Amino acid sequence: MGKELKNIAKDLIRKNKKVQLIYAFNGTGKTRLSRAFKEEIVPSSQDDEADVDVEKSRDKFLYYNAFTEDLFYWDNDLLNDIEPKLKIQSNTFTDWILRERGDTDIVKNFQRYTSDKLMPLFHENDVIIAGKKTGEKTYPEVTFSFETGSESSGILKISKGEERNFIWSVFYTLLQEVTSILEQPDPAKRDDSKFDKLEYVFIDDPVSSLDDTHLIELAVDLADLIKRSYYFEGRGLRFVITTHSPLFYNVLHNELNNDLKNPLVGKSPRWLYKRDQSEKHRLVKNIDETFELFSSNDHPFSYHLFLLSEIREAIKNKQVRKYHFSFMRNILEKTATFLGYPRWEDLLIKTADGSPDPFSNRILNLASHSAHAGEEITDIEEKDKENLEALVNHLFRTYGFKKQELQ
């Protein structure tokens, strides 16, 4: 039986694991799950929804998702020829980390996932109340330049991908500071009391703009931070991570299957992390808008087999949508690369003269540029569905795919 997202969130909380990793397609409801999860930890009655969540909910719950990115926006006054600035909505989230840790670690983390030549510069203002300076500082904007030795590009606007990496770097630097503070299990001995009540960190897809190399680096870094964070006998900081990236999921899955011993001999706990402190899942949205959470602790999934099983299930239930053709093209591209074919079209069903079937090619090109799976509701012609089924059967017959559903 499918469940509402609030019930999925309750199930995750009841498991009380140090870290829970969830794979789901785009459009399945990962961001909505983060909101439902937050509602279970900090209900709206305790949190003014008109304010920024990371400010009001931070006592118990921190999350990174699309709403976090909304804290940052560009000031593009091209009419008055003003240099582009990334504005930061007023919040204690950035002010606190910059005040406590400075910008060095943010810059270092950002450059690790982009370029060591790309330099962010935070601009600070005095906090003024009733016309008087309070002695506090706020950081309302940041500019970027490309520094190469003694030369500078001047102020420039970074790409959307670089912007997302920057926002993640701010959040990740905050996580480094938080976990460092909470390493001391006795609240009375901590350097700061701001996070004494923090229970959960929810991270939703921080990898949408990373290449594979940086994606793997981020996954390894994040897994190491989580494993080293304090958690003992069910007490400590807990994490939930959701992603649509099979590579990110699989790297994290592997990293979380490795135990981590406490490097301080004789200190408690003996193990900073044991693999049974984690659980891995796959989130699925049903046709009736309910959801199911499947455990996948045994091993990372084979993505191409997973996609094939999704397509076969859609054909069986007569629920084929345009995004299933996108899945098929993804499978063909990876299979062609693996087998050494120069073009994925070479794997298609052949016509009588030995050339790829033009109809299959046309359908795949038409459907492979669609938007998120959850936004695709366009009906497919019966001939298209028959063609997809024939293509699936052709792959099984010709290239030796195992005829079994993904477990």
ZAPAMI-699316 format. One record per residue: x, y, z of N, C-alpha, C in turn; residue in one letter. Coordinates in steps of 0.001 Angstrom, whole numbers, padded with zeros to 6 digits, always signed. Last residue first. Layout:
XYZXYZXYZA/...
This chain:
+015662-006170-008064+015181-006501-006721+015402-005303-005805Q/+014528-005714-011310+015434-005220-010284+014858-005546-008907L/+013586-008728-013044+013280-007415-012503+014312-007025-011471E/+015316-010248-015760+014793-010281-014390+014525-008855-013945Q/+017045-011272-017978+015591-011115-017985+015038-011273-016585K/+019994-009525-018623+019321-010530-017800+017824-010245-017762K/+020998-008913-021972+020547-008408-020681+019816-009515-019925F/+022134-009592-024518+022306-010464-023361+021938-009865-022016G/+021726-008296-026897+022884-007898-026099+022956-008581-024739Y/+019469-009384-028249+020715-009143-028975+021920-008957-028070T/+017274-009695-026533+017660-010776-027438+019094-010610-027944R/+017177-007230-025176+017308-008485-024431+017820-009616-025321F/+016825-005465-027353+017994-005355-026481+018231-006655-025719L/+014328-006331-028349+015524-006408-029200+016792-006344-028354H/+012623-005634-026266+012821-007055-026582+014071-007269-027436N/+012849-002832-026507+013244-003503-025270+013530-004980-025545V/+011752-002516-029074+013138-002122-028822+013679-002777-027555L/+009130-003305-028715+009968-004058-029658+011444-003761-029419A/+008316-001300-026962+008335-002688-026503+009226-003542-027411E/+008489+000906-028686+009308+000852-027476+009420-000582-026977L/+006534+000243-030580+007924+000388-030999+008868+000306-029805N/+004237+000342-029050+004633-000934-029648+006108-000906-030057E/+004245+003072-028484+004363+002108-027388+004819+000741-027915K/+003850+004124-031040+005072+004455-030303+005315+003451-029177D/+001320+003169-031622+002436+002722-032450+003774+002991-031751K/-000236+004600-029786-000089+003155-029627+001091+002620-030432E/+001235+007684-028674+000464+006909-029635+000762+005424-029465E/+001059+008926-025376+001891+008387-026446+001009+007570-027377I/+000214+011927-023633-000117+010579-024106+000780+010204-025275D/+002120+013664-021234+001643+013588-022612+001368+012137-023000T/+003194+014115-018833+001894+013454-018798+001338+013268-020214I/+005927+014911-017027+005557+014352-018312+004234+013594-018217E/+006850+015671-014616+006098+016679-015350+005559+016140-016670E/+008356+013617-013594+007114+013916-012918+006256+014926-013649G/+010677+013699-015181+009719+012604-015331+008369+012949-014728A/+011443+016900-016579+011473+015929-015486+010372+014903-015649H/+011234+017033-020188+011568+017594-018887+011559+016506-017839A/+012802+015535-023112+011682+015941-022280+012165+016441-020940S/+014392+014547-025065+014690+015892-024585+013564+016427-023710H/+013598+012139-026088+014716+012135-025150+015071+013505-024627S/+011603+012052-027991+011224+011902-026582+012369+012091-025613A/+012772+012390-030516+011623+013205-030132+011424+013209-028628L/+014712+010424-030563+015118+011822-030621+013995+012744-030174N/+013057+008145-030494+014011+008392-029418+014457+009844-029399L/+011611+008424-032899+010916+008410-031616+011873+008749-030475I/+013666+008240-034829+012844+009447-034719+012156+009532-033365R/+014632+005631-034395+015516+006783-034221+014715+008058-034017N/+012399+004134-035106+012908+004082-033740+013787+005282-033440S/+012301+004869-037838+011173+005162-036958+011613+005151-035490F/+014634+003925-038990+014426+005371-038875+013281+005728-037946P/+016689+001422-037856+015282+001694-038130+015009+003195-037946D/+019967+001517-039265+019079+001618-038106+017661+001989-038511P/+020513-000738-042131+020646+000560-041467+019690+000626-040281S/+020044-003125-043511+021066-003105-042470+021274-001782-041780G/+017944-003279-045224+019251-003017-045832+020364-002869-044795D/+015793-003683-043500+016186-004774-044391+017568-004565-045003A/+016896-002079-040413+015973-002278-041528+016507-003393-042424T/+017530-002956-036986+017976-002646-038348+016846-002871-039360K/+017167-001440-033823+016687-002462-034757+017047-002026-036176I/+020199+000122-032542+018771+000049-032842+018450-001112-033783L/+022855+000493-032153+022228-000592-031390+020756-000797-031755L/+023603+002742-033508+024038+001461-034071+023404+000270-033353D/+022896+004885-031989+021943+004469-033017+022314+003117-033618E/+025116+005465-030495+024093+004628-029862+023070+004145-030879W/+028278+005126-032104+026995+005837-031990+025966+004897-031365R/+030510+003470-031907+030706+004922-031980+029424+005714-031778P/+030655+000852-029496+030032+001385-030697+030221+002910-030741Y/+031649-000365-027199+032593+000207-028144+031986+000686-029442G/+030115-001235-025119+030423-002219-026163+031357-001681-027246L/+029885+001099-023576+030459-000111-022991+030919-001101-024064F/+028597+002820-025376+029926+003157-024862+030629+001919-024339T/+026173+001450-025700+027037+001675-026854+028466+001991-026415A/+025154+001597-023090+025470+000291-023670+026415+000433-024856T/+024738+004352-022810+025690+003667-021927+026104+002308-022499K/+022832+004785-024845+024089+005530-024843+025148+004814-023998E/+020731+003069-024082+021429+002837-025339+022784+003549-025370L/+019894+004250-021670+020389+002860-021686+021229+002611-022937I/+019024+006737-022649+020092+006667-021635+020727+005282-021627N/+016908+005923-024265+018092+006532-024887+019286+006494-023921R/+015176+004975-022269+015707+004065-023275+016942+004638-023952M/+014546+007296-020836+015249+006195-020159+015923+005287-021190F/+013132+008556-022871+014377+009155-022391+015215+008121-021650S/+010969+006924-022957+011835+006940-024127+013175+007600-023797F/+009840+007589-020533+010372+006231-020680+011250+006110-021932H/+008819+010127-020863+010111+010013-020201+010684+008590-020262Y/+006321+009730-022048+007440+010186-022876+008787+009970-022189K/+005015+006609-020723+005028+008061-020877+006262+008473-021683R/+003014+003754-020236+004174+004340-020913+003975+005844-021087V/+001323+002010-018895+001527+003345-018340+002761+004017-018963Q/+000661-000727-018990+000103+000215-019967+000164+001658-019453K/+002010-002469-017417+000840-001821-016807+000173-000806-017725N/+004083-003236-019164+003189-004248-018606+001893-003632-018082K/+005372-000784-019561+004748-001482-020691+003711-002484-020189I/+006291-000299-016946+005371+000649-017576+004649+000005-018757A/+008033-002469-016631+006875-002352-015746+005834-001417-016348E/+009939-001844-018555+009164-003088-018687+007903-003032-017827R/+010958+000541-017455+010298+000550-018762+009418-000682-018927I/+012059-000426-015064+011022+000614-015023+010250+000641-016345E/+013979-002173-016027+012863-002729-015251+011720-001728-015155S/+015675-000331-017256+014980-001337-018065+013788-001927-017327L/+016607+001032-014999+015802+001732-015990+015029+000751-016867L/+018014-001086-013748+016933-000399-013038+016010+000305-014039F/+019961-001639-015595+018952-002668-015310+017747-002070-014603L/+021382+000763-015437+020761+000402-016707+019698-000681-016512H/+022293+000753-012748+021341+001757-013209+020634+001352-014503Y/+022410-001541-010346+022903-001343-011706+021891-000466-012429S/+022614-000309-006931+021910-000896-008058+022654-000663-009377F/+024753-001404-004256+024281-000361-005174+023622-000995-006383P/+023376-003887-001977+024419-003410-002871+023870-002263-003710H/+021597-004085+000295+022544-005127-000079+023695-004614-000930D/+019669-002146+000831+020901-002147+001615+021981-003085+001076N/+017223-000928+000012+018212-001439-000951+019585-001457-000294S/+013710-000740+000620+015060-000873+001149+015988-001447+000081S/+011438+001597-000681+011988+000244-000751+013405+000237-000212F/+008615+003306-000117+010032+003365+000182+010562+001942+000257L/+006066+004851-002061+006594+003668-001392+008103+003810-001235E/+003192+007020-002238+004619+006763-002337+004977+005473-001596F/+000493+008263-004358+001043+007787-003090+002491+007363-003324T/-000520+008916-006828+000150+009972-006070+000484+009563-004634E/-001323+006716-008251-002356+007402-007467-001780+008486-006566D/+001034+005688-009290+000124+006382-010194-000911+007194-009434I/+003698+006317-006895+002703+005502-007575+001796+006351-008452N/+007094+006937-006655+005764+007552-006655+004817+006695-007475K/+009627+005641-004578+008844+005488-005807+007501+006173-005632V/+012888+005615-003359+011562+006213-003232+010846+006163-004577L/+015012+003312-001941+014562+003837-003228+013129+004329-003047R/+017656+003450+000559+016284+003264+000079+016138+003724-001368H/+019744+002352+003215+019611+002876+001860+018240+002508+001311K/+021050+003270+006373+020069+002503+005612+019881+003177+004260E/+023536+002973+008978+022970+003579+007776+021913+002666+007176S/+024625+001586+010997+024045+002875+011371+023431+003587+010161Q/+025922-000583+010018+024521-000796+010388+023856+000483+010905D/+028543+000303+009702+027664+000291+008530+026195+000069+008887R/+029611+002643+012134+029429+001245+011732+028353+001206+010647K/+031882+005116+013237+030774+004761+012351+030798+003267+012068Y/+033733+005284+015203+032993+006499+014889+031771+006182+014038L/+034262+002918+017674+034002+003085+016246+033216+004379+016037W/+034495+003478+020340+035614+002829+019662+035499+002985+018153R/+033372+006742+021462+033147+005362+021046+034359+004797+020295P/+036171+006563+023663+034817+006106+023356+034124+007162+022487S/+039633+005717+023258+038564+006682+023433+037219+006073+023031K/+041625+003943+022627+041140+003939+023996+040010+004901+024268G/+043008+005998+020133+043020+004688+020791+042562+004829+022246V/+041513+007798+017838+042027+008005+019188+041900+006699+019976L/+040192+007103+015537+041655+007146+015479+042304+007357+016850P/+037592+004805+015456+038040+006025+016128+039572+006058+016124N/+036900+003432+012232+037358+003277+013609+037800+004620+014178K/+034267+002971+010163+035332+003934+010472+035670+003836+011955L/+033145+000698+007560+033202+001151+008951+034359+002132+009140D/+031498+001125+004546+032814+000968+005163+032807+001536+006579N/+029154+001809+003390+029312+000398+003744+030672+000098+004362N/+029350+004384+002619+028623+004142+003866+028644+002671+004259L/+030618+004088+000160+031337+004732+001259+030675+004423+002605E/+028551+002902-001372+029794+002177-001109+030545+002754+000083N/+026652+004985-001341+026292+003636-000886+027554+002864-000510H/+028084+007057-002569+027705+007169-001156+027375+005797-000571L/+028217+005896-005144+029450+006229-004414+029158+006343-002922V/+025469+005658-005761+026300+004460-005659+027615+004722-004931N/+024579+008353-005764+023983+007358-004877+024920+006172-004669Y/+026168+009390-007815+026267+009938-006466+025730+008940-005441F/+025181+007813-009956+026597+007785-009588+026792+008280-008158L/+022445+008436-010101+022857+007066-009769+024320+006990-009351P/+020814+011182-008809+022026+010796-009535+022443+009375-009159S/+018849+012114-007275+018413+011476-008526+019601+010956-009306H/+018754+011853-003673+019406+012188-004937+018743+011489-006102T/+018901+012693-000196+018144+012226-001351+018866+012652-002625T/+019760+011923+003073+020269+012420+001795+019413+011836+000683I/+019687+012706+006422+018903+012110+005343+019391+012750+004049V/+021356+012192+009553+021328+012756+008204+020363+011980+007319F/+021761+013184+012987+021338+012228+011975+021141+012932+010633R/+023810+013580+015851+023258+014169+014642+022950+013086+013606L/+022859+011664+018776+023762+012453+017962+023057+012956+016717G/+022238+008386+019891+022213+009820+020189+023260+010540+019349R/+022546+005664+019543+021300+006283+019102+021198+007768+019373G/+025182+005227+020454+024039+004608+021139+022733+005347+020828E/+026354+008114+018935+026703+006989+019806+025463+006526+020555F/+027889+010320+016898+026651+009549+017009+026991+008285+017789Y/+029535+013051+015452+029264+012301+016688+027896+011635+016638Y/+031045+012517+012222+030198+013277+013132+029792+012406+014326S/+032302+010808+010499+033094+011343+011601+032260+012149+012602R/+030331+010291+008621+030861+009169+009402+031655+009650+010617K/+029970+012834+007484+028879+012172+008212+029425+011084+009134I/+032465+013280+006266+031962+014208+007287+030888+013546+008140L/+032506+011131+004448+033520+011214+005499+033066+012136+006619D/+030367+011810+002763+030333+010557+003520+031321+010600+004678A/+031376+014206+001678+030166+014219+002491+030073+012960+003348L/+033635+013291+000238+033774+014295+001300+032574+014262+002248D/+032402+011542-001591+033390+011027-000638+033562+011989+000534V/+030774+013368-002991+030180+012216-002301+031129+011665-001242A/+032681+015121-004063+031684+015617-003122+031086+014468-002318L/+034095+013380-005760+034777+014073-004663+033788+014532-003603E/+032043+012730-007555+032632+011673-006720+033357+012285-005526I/+031669+015261-008705+030556+014587-008032+031083+013504-007090L/+034071+015732-009940+033739+016531-008767+032575+015921-007985H/+033818+013737-011979+034977+013768-011080+034654+014531-009800T/+031409+014330-013357+031546+013077-012614+032692+013121-011603D/+030384+017773-012712+030852+016704-013576+031154+015486-012707D/+027409+019172-011224+028799+018724-011124+029145+017707-012213L/+024817+020042-010856+025640+020747-011841+027102+020299-011844S/+023519+018559-008886+022885+018680-010200+023781+019321-011251S/+024101+017821-006286+025064+017468-007341+024569+017770-008750V/+022571+017782-003968+023534+018871-004123+024396+018763-005373P/+019784+016522-003147+020427+016681-004454+021390+017868-004571D/+019103+017493-000044+018387+017087-001247+019186+017485-002486D/+019594+016662+003215+020296+017160+002027+019621+016602+000789I/+018980+017421+006502+018355+016834+005314+018997+017484+004084F/+019912+016698+009708+020321+017439+008523+019748+016706+007317V/+018501+016769+013025+018603+016226+011670+019191+017229+010689Y/+018824+018058+015565+018570+016624+015461+018904+016059+014083E/+020007+020540+017748+019924+020072+016372+019817+018545+016312L/+020368+021691+020173+019107+020965+019967+018986+020372+018567K/+022808+023017+020007+022634+021983+021027+021399+021119+020786D/+023661+025029+018385+023191+023810+017752+022982+022670+018749F/+024523+027170+019935+023484+027404+018933+022882+026118+018383K/+026562+027193+021747+025344+026466+022131+024242+026539+021073S/+030033+026647+021363+028841+027404+020968+027616+026556+021283D/+031935+024984+022400+032311+026371+022141+031114+027246+021840D/+030870+022767+025058+030957+023175+023658+031302+024655+023528R/+030396+021881+027596+031799+022062+027219+031967+022529+025768K/+027722+021461+027891+028339+022475+028746+029772+022788+028331A/+027122+019269+026229+026778+020633+025800+027464+021717+026616P/+029204+016696+025541+028701+017436+026695+028405+018872+026290D/+030339+015770+023165+028999+015292+023540+028385+016048+024716P/+031857+017405+020653+031879+017398+022121+030481+016986+022602Q/+031013+017509+018093+031915+016411+018454+032053+016292+019971E/+029619+019807+017585+028883+018713+018227+029738+017478+018490L/+031533+021383+016267+031019+021803+017574+030399+020622+018321I/+031807+019901+013902+032970+020143+014757+032537+020526+016169S/+029299+020062+012811+029770+018746+013266+030992+018882+014160T/+029291+022872+012257+028308+022264+013167+028822+020930+013703V/+031368+023183+010386+031425+023880+011675+030499+023222+012699E/+030451+021578+008299+031760+021315+008898+031861+021953+010275Q/+028044+022871+007704+028032+021507+008235+029358+021155+008900L/+029050+025291+006665+028254+025308+007893+028221+023925+008529L/+030187+024225+004376+031059+024841+005382+030338+024959+006715T/+027854+023481+003052+028788+022442+003482+029767+022983+004529Y/+026725+026005+002488+026033+025066+003355+026989+024008+003902F/+028685+027046+000765+028317+027776+001985+027667+026815+002982V/+028609+025100-001222+029845+025298-000468+029598+026075+000814S/+026061+025440-002329+026370+024202-001611+027605+024380-000736W/+026539+027915-003515+025544+027823-002435+025771+026552-001621I/+028458+027138-005425+028789+028129-004403+027828+028023-003213F/+027020+025402-007028+028174+024897-006287+028582+025843-005170N/+025204+027226-008084+024712+026144-007218+025852+025547-006394R/+027003+028784-009602+026217+029393-008526+025705+028328-007553E/+027877+026943-011463+028838+027471-010488+028125+028124-009317E/+025447+026619-012881+026071+025488-012201+027058+025940-011140G/+025076+029182-013888+024090+028648-012947+024675+027466-012178K/+028243+030996-013936+027184+030183-014526+026221+029689-013446S/+028847+034380-012727+029180+032967-012889+027991+032209-013466I/+029673+037489-013910+028549+036657-013483+028905+035204-013763K/+032476+039397-012623+031753+038660-013658+030588+037899-013049L/+034831+041971-012217+033609+041342-011712+032858+040662-012859I/+038080+041021-013540+037069+041966-013113+035827+041226-012657G/+039929+039132-014026+038910+039312-015049+038006+040495-014765S/+043315+039934-013308+041960+039662-012839+040979+039949-013956S/+046749+038930-012919+045642+039461-013707+044300+039050-013113E/+048751+037654-011617+048637+039095-011373+047469+039718-012118S/+047088+034658-011518+048344+035315-011173+048123+036780-010863G/+044051+035055-012295+045144+034268-012876+046452+034990-012621T/+040798+034989-011170+042137+035465-010854+043181+034520-011441E/+037734+036129-011848+038616+035034-012246+040049+035534-012131F/+035242+036977-009389+036228+037330-010408+037082+036103-010701S/+032149+037950-007910+033077+036915-008357+034028+037486-009404F/+030487+039056-004887+030875+039206-006285+031950+038182-006618T/+027699+039019-002722+029012+038486-003051+029260+038709-004533V/+025783+040498+000003+026060+040197-001397+027479+039665-001566E/+025377+040955+002745+024216+040940+001847+024514+040571+000402P/+026182+040181+005661+026868+039944+004390+025821+039815+003283Y/+026655+042072+008690+025835+041253+007812+026511+041203+006444T/+027899+042353+012034+028060+042509+010601+027066+041623+009858K/+027526+044273+015082+027373+043066+014284+027562+043392+012801E/+027492+046755+016179+028752+046024+016285+028721+044717+015517G/+025281+048240+015753+025206+047266+016846+026544+046579+017100T/+024846+051676+015107+025562+050439+014808+025528+049514+016019K/+021604+053207+014970+022889+052999+015640+023517+051663+015233K/+019045+053474+013970+020034+054461+013590+021401+054285+014216G/+017731+051223+014867+017338+052537+015411+018427+053580+015153A/+020482+049331+013962+019145+049291+014560+018872+050643+015208I/+022560+047954+011583+022138+049206+012215+020707+049059+012703I/+025356+046160+010878+023961+046023+011284+023583+047262+012072V/+027486+046997+008149+027180+047087+009576+025695+046864+009799D/+028349+044611+005597+027719+045856+006035+027542+045824+007542N/+030647+043096+003296+030000+043190+004602+029442+044581+004850E/+030873+040898+000621+030844+042307+001015+030067+042419+002328H/+033018+038297-000446+031859+038710+000340+031986+040181+000729F/+034039+037077-003438+034371+038119-002463+033094+038560-001759L/+035341+034135-005042+034211+034899-004506+034695+035924-003473P/+037233+033297-007833+037323+033845-006484+036043+034595-006090M/+038666+030807-009655+037394+031521-009500+037250+031968-008049L/+040899+029263-009629+041058+030639-010120+039800+031472-009916K/+040275+026736-009000+041014+027491-007983+041299+028916-008422D/+036939+025836-009800+038287+026178-010271+038984+026994-009193S/+034995+023681-008412+034917+024485-009642+036323+024720-010194T/+035346+022344-006057+034377+021772-006981+034221+022592-008261Y/+037262+023870-004770+037495+022431-004894+036572+021817-005942R/+036131+026369-004569+037154+026163-005591+037471+024684-005793Q/+034404+025888-002373+033876+026281-003681+034890+025996-004779F/+036209+025345-000285+035247+024325-000714+034704+024621-002105N/+037583+027835-000178+038306+026587-000417+037367+025490-000918K/+035491+029610+000433+036243+029768-000814+036958+028462-001175V/+034791+028588+002948+033803+028631+001879+034502+028722+000525I/+037145+028969+004369+036704+027600+004105+035640+027546+003017D/+037281+031855+004380+038368+031014+003862+037896+029626+003488T/+035483+033579+005509+035172+033091+004171+036205+032110+003625D/+034601+032828+008980+035194+033611+007906+034899+032993+006551G/+033408+031616+011116+034456+030865+010421+035169+031676+009351R/+031597+033384+012277+032283+032412+013111+033498+031789+012423E/+030713+035001+010171+031214+035629+011392+032058+034645+012202R/+029867+033108+008360+030926+034033+007975+031542+034708+009200L/+027857+031812+009815+029024+031044+009392+030171+031955+008987I/+026040+033984+010303+026650+033239+011415+027916+032522+010959W/+025276+034864+007751+025958+035776+008665+026686+035017+009768D/+023908+032668+006681+025217+033053+006145+025970+033957+007100T/+021747+032534+008670+022429+031355+008151+023833+031712+007647F/+020317+034730+009195+021401+034454+010131+022247+033268+009685T/+019555+036785+006370+019354+035580+007164+020558+035356+008062N/+018471+038503+003595+018836+038663+004995+018517+037395+005783S/+019638+037025+000589+018530+037488+001420+018950+037519+002881Q/+022246+038109-001272+021902+037118-000256+020786+037680+000604I/+023085+038466-004721+022515+039005-003485+022133+037851-002553K/+025729+038674-006679+024845+037638-006156+024355+038110-004796L/+026019+041189-009136+026240+040764-007752+025260+039660-007411K/+027526+042764-011948+026617+041739-011418+027019+041290-010021P/+027867+046328-012016+028507+045020-012015+027586+043980-011379E/+025645+048264-013963+026157+047921-012637+026741+046514-012680I/+024434+049669-016105+025779+049122-016245+026424+048868-014877D/+021817+050281-015996+022720+051262-015398+024174+050782-015386N/+020863+047996-017290+020477+049314-017782+021437+050381-017275L/+021584+045791-015840+022333+046061-017062+022044+047459-017595L/+021517+044682-013021+021079+045999-013480+021893+046407-014700D/+021016+042038-011605+021510+042258-012970+020973+043589-013503N/+021564+040315-008923+021210+041703-009209+021838+042032-010557D/+020431+036981-008283+021324+037909-008981+020715+039300-009112W/+020123+035362-005072+019565+035784-006354+020465+036865-006949Y/+019559+033045-002447+020544+033727-003286+019896+034107-004620F/+017615+031609-001253+018230+032669-000447+019162+033546-001281L/+016972+029560-002921+016181+030780-003047+016705+031921-002172D/+018470+027420-002090+018976+028193-003218+018219+029504-003385E/+016730+026444-000159+017994+027026+000262+018560+027911-000846T/+014765+025353-001746+014433+026535-000959+015694+027221-000431F/+015952+023088-002808+015659+024202-003714+015340+025479-002945A/+018052+022320+000041+017219+021925-001100+016954+023152-001960N/+019210+021353+003065+019667+021934+001801+018757+021402+000706Y/+018293+021982+006471+018209+021281+005194+018733+022110+004042Y/+018234+021239+009912+018892+021969+008828+018627+021233+007526L/+016591+021390+012985+016576+020830+011639+017270+021767+010657F/+016506+022626+015444+016340+021173+015386+016652+020576+014023K/+017245+025316+015003+017481+024705+016321+017451+023182+016233D/+016390+026143+012507+017756+025660+012644+018036+025004+013983R/+014024+027208+011764+014023+025787+012090+015385+025261+012524S/+014490+029903+011143+013573+029571+012228+013645+028114+012667K/+016430+029873+009052+016578+030723+010219+015765+030186+011391E/+015593+028135+007125+016896+027868+007721+017160+028767+008920V/+013117+029256+006332+013158+028078+007190+014505+027876+007863D/+012265+032620+006483+013142+031634+005863+013351+030473+006816V/+008751+033279+007119+010182+033525+007272+010977+032418+006589D/+006251+032317+006836+006591+033484+006037+008068+033801+006110A/+005930+030291+008653+006245+029894+007290+006591+031096+006412E/+007188+030179+011788+006483+031094+010903+006869+030810+009453D/+006832+027458+013753+007753+028037+012781+006971+028883+011783D/+005145+025975+015202+006316+026470+015909+007235+027278+015006Q/+003295+025222+013375+002802+025997+014514+003941+026585+015332S/+004671+023556+011669+004474+024954+011289+003988+025814+012440S/+006990+021415+013483+005689+021728+012880+005513+023221+012633P/+009808+020013+013084+009447+021362+013534+008131+021731+012868V/+009547+017300+012343+010535+017711+013345+010179+019062+013943I/+007516+017216+010478+007480+016255+011571+008434+016657+012705E/+008313+019188+008706+007057+019379+009440+006950+018417+010619E/+010596+018015+007602+010741+019191+008463+009483+019423+009308K/+009300+016103+006051+010199+015693+007133+010371+016830+008131F/+008034+017715+004194+007224+016861+005075+008042+016417+006280A/+010302+018804+002966+009350+019682+003669+008486+018877+004641R/+011442+016535+001866+012221+017322+002831+011321+018258+003621S/+009396+015787+000123+009707+014927+001268+010508+015695+002307L/+009618+017782-001755+008409+017748-000914+008615+016851+000299R/+012027+016966-002867+011960+018259-002173+010731+018315-001272T/+011234+014452-003950+012310+014546-002957+012242+015843-002167K/+009365+013589-005837+008889+014259-004630+009956+014412-003559G/+009864+012888-008483+009217+011914-007602+008674+012576-006338T/+011310+014620-010028+009855+014703-010111+009135+013734-009210G/+013971+012375-010663+013482+013748-010604+011965+013753-010772N/+013852+009240-008839+013889+010013-010072+013513+011460-009783F/+015784+008553-005919+014482+008745-006558+014682+009527-007842A/+017387+007100-003111+017414+007374-004550+015985+007547-005053Y/+018599+007990+000029+017403+007697-000760+017639+008063-002220I/+020035+007104+003076+020293+007518+001705+019134+007072+000837L/+020481+008060+006342+019592+007349+005434+019741+007968+004049Q/+022412+007775+009291+022277+008320+007940+021361+007425+007118V/+021798+006825+011820+022707+007960+011698+022568+008605+010322K/+018294+006107+012334+019622+005775+011833+020493+007029+011777K/+015521+005853+013106+016545+006394+014003+017956+005938+013611N/+013089+004965+012173+014250+004098+011988+015442+004555+012821K/+011341+007078+012558+011244+005928+013468+012459+005012+013354R/+011977+008702+010383+012309+009151+011741+012307+007980+012712I/+010936+007209+008276+012366+007510+008316+012801+007918+009719L/+008200+007255+008914+008921+005976+008869+010427+006198+008981D/+007655+009973+008602+007537+009353+009932+008285+008031+009992K/+007987+010196+005828+008858+010950+006741+008825+010345+008142A/+005859+008624+004988+007222+008213+004646+008210+008903+005581I/+003834+010268+005917+003999+008955+006548+005363+008341+006206N/+004100+012434+004257+004261+012658+005698+004449+011336+006439K/+003518+011345+001762+004903+011679+002081+005112+011914+003575L/+001284+008525+002063+001537+009934+001848+002975+010232+002282E/+001840+005263+000539+001666+006158+001684+001796+007602+001235K/+000544+002195-000887+001283+003437-000924+000950+004322+000266G/+000842-001190+000000+000000+000000+000000+000878+001241+000000M/
